[in-house]
């Protein structure tokens, strides 16, 4: 499962992601997120924790630059994204990989086609794409499986393919939104193994979850939300100032 491609862990005092008093409203009187401020640094593994409705998915969409704050400032890699053109935002998003709870794979395509899709869009040659796809499939424990159709995979296997797709572009940031929520314990642990290895190689990993047991078993920094508000933060292995939901 060890990747052949490794990168030196970045030690930086400058955050990769910075939110300064960010709010996001879908209804005027009920913010999805309200007055949120925190920084995430290169190479960190961070849990975004909280119960359903806490604002985790909205926050992940903001960090993916799929939405913009209504108030406050969101900075990614030193860029205030509110001041960027759409084309510049698209370029920044190419340095991110996203993993969803429901996989979002194309069932009638092969594993290779699903994983290689971001590289095809980026215009890589077939030979370069094949080499990189094979590399990330080995990294997620699925070497030689590229010809298999995703429709016939188990849930755990589909999530491995989804992680491989997120990794294939060598992103600086992985956003994982409840990636273990529908998996059995073995598959969930495998997902954590892979993402921790990715973080150890220098990629920032932001992992949204409501699972206290998972966070206790695999301690990392926690940023906790409830009702759209930031209610606590911790360092690796310590408790948050408020509960993280169940």
C-alpha positions in Angstrom: 0.0 0.0 0.0 3.1 2.2 0.2 3.1 4.8 -2.7 6.2 4.9 -4.9 5.7 8.7 -5.1 6.6 10.4 -1.8 6.9 14.1 -1.1 8.7 15.9 1.7 6.4 17.0 4.5 6.0 20.8 4.3 6.9 22.7 7.4 5.2 26.1 7.0 4.1 28.8 9.3 1.7 30.0 6.6 -1.7 28.3 6.5 -2.9 26.4 3.4 -6.5 27.3 4.3 -7.6 30.3 6.4 -11.1 31.4 7.3 -11.6 34.8 9.0 -15.1 35.5 10.3 -16.7 33.5 7.5 -20.5 33.1 7.4 -22.7 31.4 4.8 -26.4 32.0 4.6 -29.0 30.0 2.7 -31.8 31.6 4.6 -31.5 35.2 6.0 -32.4 34.3 9.5 -30.6 30.9 9.7 -27.0 30.8 8.8 -25.5 27.5 7.7 -22.2 28.8 9.1 -21.7 31.8 11.3 -18.6 33.8 12.1 -16.1 31.0 11.6 -12.3 31.6 12.0 -9.5 29.0 11.9 -6.4 28.0 10.0 -5.3 24.7 8.6 -1.6 24.2 7.8 0.2 22.2 5.1 0.5 18.6 5.9 -2.0 18.6 8.7 -4.7 15.9 9.2 -7.7 17.6 10.6 -11.2 16.3 11.6 -14.1 18.6 11.0 -16.5 17.2 13.6 -20.1 17.6 14.6 -23.6 16.1 14.3 -25.8 16.2 11.2 -26.8 19.7 10.4 -23.7 21.2 12.2 -22.5 22.8 8.9 -19.7 20.3 8.0 -20.8 19.8 4.4 -21.2 23.6 3.8 -17.8 24.1 5.2 -16.3 21.4 3.0 -17.9 23.1 0.0 -16.4 26.4 0.9 -13.0 24.9 1.3 -13.4 23.2 -2.1 -14.3 26.6 -3.5 -17.6 25.2 -4.8 -19.3 28.0 -2.9 -18.1 31.4 -1.6 -18.6 33.0 1.8 -21.4 35.6 2.2 -19.3 37.5 4.7 -15.7 37.2 5.9 -12.6 36.1 4.1 -11.5 32.6 2.8 -7.9 32.2 1.8 -6.4 29.2 0.0 -2.7 28.9 -0.6 -2.3 32.7 0.0 -5.1 33.7 -2.4 -8.2 35.5 -1.1 -10.7 33.5 -3.2 -13.4 36.2 -3.2 -11.2 38.4 -5.3 -10.3 35.8 -7.9 -11.9 35.3 -11.3 -13.7 32.0 -11.9 -10.9 30.7 -14.1 -8.4 31.3 -11.3 -10.7 29.5 -8.8 -10.8 26.6 -11.3 -7.0 26.4 -11.3 -6.9 26.3 -7.5 -9.5 23.5 -7.4 -7.2 21.3 -9.5 -4.9 21.2 -6.6 -7.6 19.5 -4.5 -9.0 16.0 -4.3 -12.4 15.2 -2.9 -13.8 12.0 -1.4 -17.6 11.7 -0.7 -19.6 9.3 1.4 -21.6 8.1 -1.6 -18.4 7.6 -3.8 -19.8 9.5 -6.9 -18.3 7.0 -9.3 -19.6 6.3 -12.8 -20.9 2.8 -12.6 -20.7 1.8 -16.3 -17.0 2.8 -16.5 -14.0 0.8 -15.5 -11.9 1.5 -12.4 -9.2 2.9 -14.7 -11.6 5.2 -16.5 -13.0 6.5 -13.2 -9.6 7.1 -11.6 -8.0 8.5 -14.7 -10.8 11.0 -15.5 -9.2 14.0 -13.8 -6.0 13.3 -15.8 -7.9 12.9 -19.0 -9.5 16.3 -18.4 -6.1 17.8 -17.7 -4.9 16.5 -21.1 -2.3 13.9 -20.0 -1.1 11.4 -22.5 -2.5 7.9 -22.3 0.9 6.4 -21.2 1.4 9.0 -18.5 -2.2 8.5 -17.3 -1.8 4.7 -17.2 1.4 4.9 -15.2 -0.1 7.3 -12.6 -3.4 5.4 -12.3 -1.6 2.1 -11.7 0.5 3.9 -9.0 -2.5 5.1 -7.1 -4.4 1.9 -7.4 -1.5 0.1 -5.8 -1.5 2.8 -3.1 -5.1 2.0 -2.2 -4.6 -1.8 -2.3 -6.2 -2.5 -5.7 -3.3 -3.2 -8.1 -4.2 -4.8 -11.4 -7.9 -4.0 -11.0 -8.1 -1.2 -13.6 -10.3 -3.2 -16.0 -13.0 -4.0 -13.5 -16.3 -2.2 -13.6 -17.1 -0.1 -10.6 -20.7 -1.3 -10.5 -19.7 -4.7 -9.3 -17.5 -3.5 -6.4 -18.3 -3.6 -2.7 -18.8 -0.4 -0.9 -15.3 -0.5 0.6 -13.8 -1.1 -2.8 -15.7 1.7 -4.3 -14.4 4.1 -1.6 -10.9 2.9 -2.4 -11.4 3.8 -6.0 -12.8 7.2 -5.0 -9.7 7.8 -2.9 -7.5 6.8 -5.8 -9.4 9.3 -8.0 -8.8 12.0 -5.4 -5.1 11.2 -5.2 -4.4 10.8 -8.9 -3.7 14.5 -9.5 -1.1 14.7 -6.7 -3.2 17.3 -4.8 -2.0 19.5 -2.0 -5.4 19.1 -0.2 -7.7 16.1 0.2 -11.3 16.9 1.4 -13.0 13.8 2.7 -16.7 14.3 3.6 -17.9 11.5 5.8 -15.9 9.0 3.7 -16.3 6.1 6.3 -20.0 6.8 7.1 -21.4 3.8 5.0 -18.5 1.4 5.5 -17.9 -1.5 7.8 -15.1 -1.3 10.4 -12.4 -3.0 8.3 -13.1 -0.8 5.3 -13.2 2.3 7.4 -9.9 1.5 9.0 -8.3 0.9 5.6 -9.6 4.3 4.4 -8.0 5.9 7.5 -4.7 4.0 6.9 -4.5 5.4 3.3 -5.4 9.0 4.3 -3.0 9.0 7.2 -0.2 7.8 4.8 -1.2 10.6 2.4 -1.0 13.2 5.2 2.4 11.8 6.3 3.7 12.4 2.8 2.9 16.1 3.0 -0.7 16.4 1.7 -3.2 18.2 3.9 -6.2 16.0 4.8 -9.5 17.5 6.0 -11.9 14.7 7.2 -15.5 15.5 8.1 -17.1 13.1 10.5 -19.6 12.7 13.3 -18.0 9.5 14.6 -16.5 10.0 18.1 -15.2 6.5 18.3 -13.2 6.9 15.0 -11.7 10.1 16.3 -10.8 8.6 19.6 -9.1 5.6 17.9 -7.3 7.7 15.4 -6.5 11.0 17.2 -5.7 14.1 15.1 -6.5 17.7 15.4 -10.3 18.4 15.8 -12.3 21.4 14.8 -15.8 20.9 16.1 -19.1 22.5 14.9 -22.7 22.6 16.1 -25.6 24.5 14.6 -23.3 26.3 12.1 -21.0 27.6 14.8 -17.4 26.6 15.8 -17.7 25.2 19.3 -14.2 23.9 20.0 -10.8 23.1 18.7 -8.1 20.7 19.9 -4.6 19.5 19.1 -3.8 15.9 18.3 -4.9 13.5 21.0 -6.8 16.1 23.1 -10.5 16.7 23.7 -12.4 19.6 22.1 -14.0 22.3 24.2 -17.4 21.0 23.2 -19.0 17.8 22.1 -18.6 16.5 18.5 -21.9 14.7 18.1 -22.7 11.0 17.7 
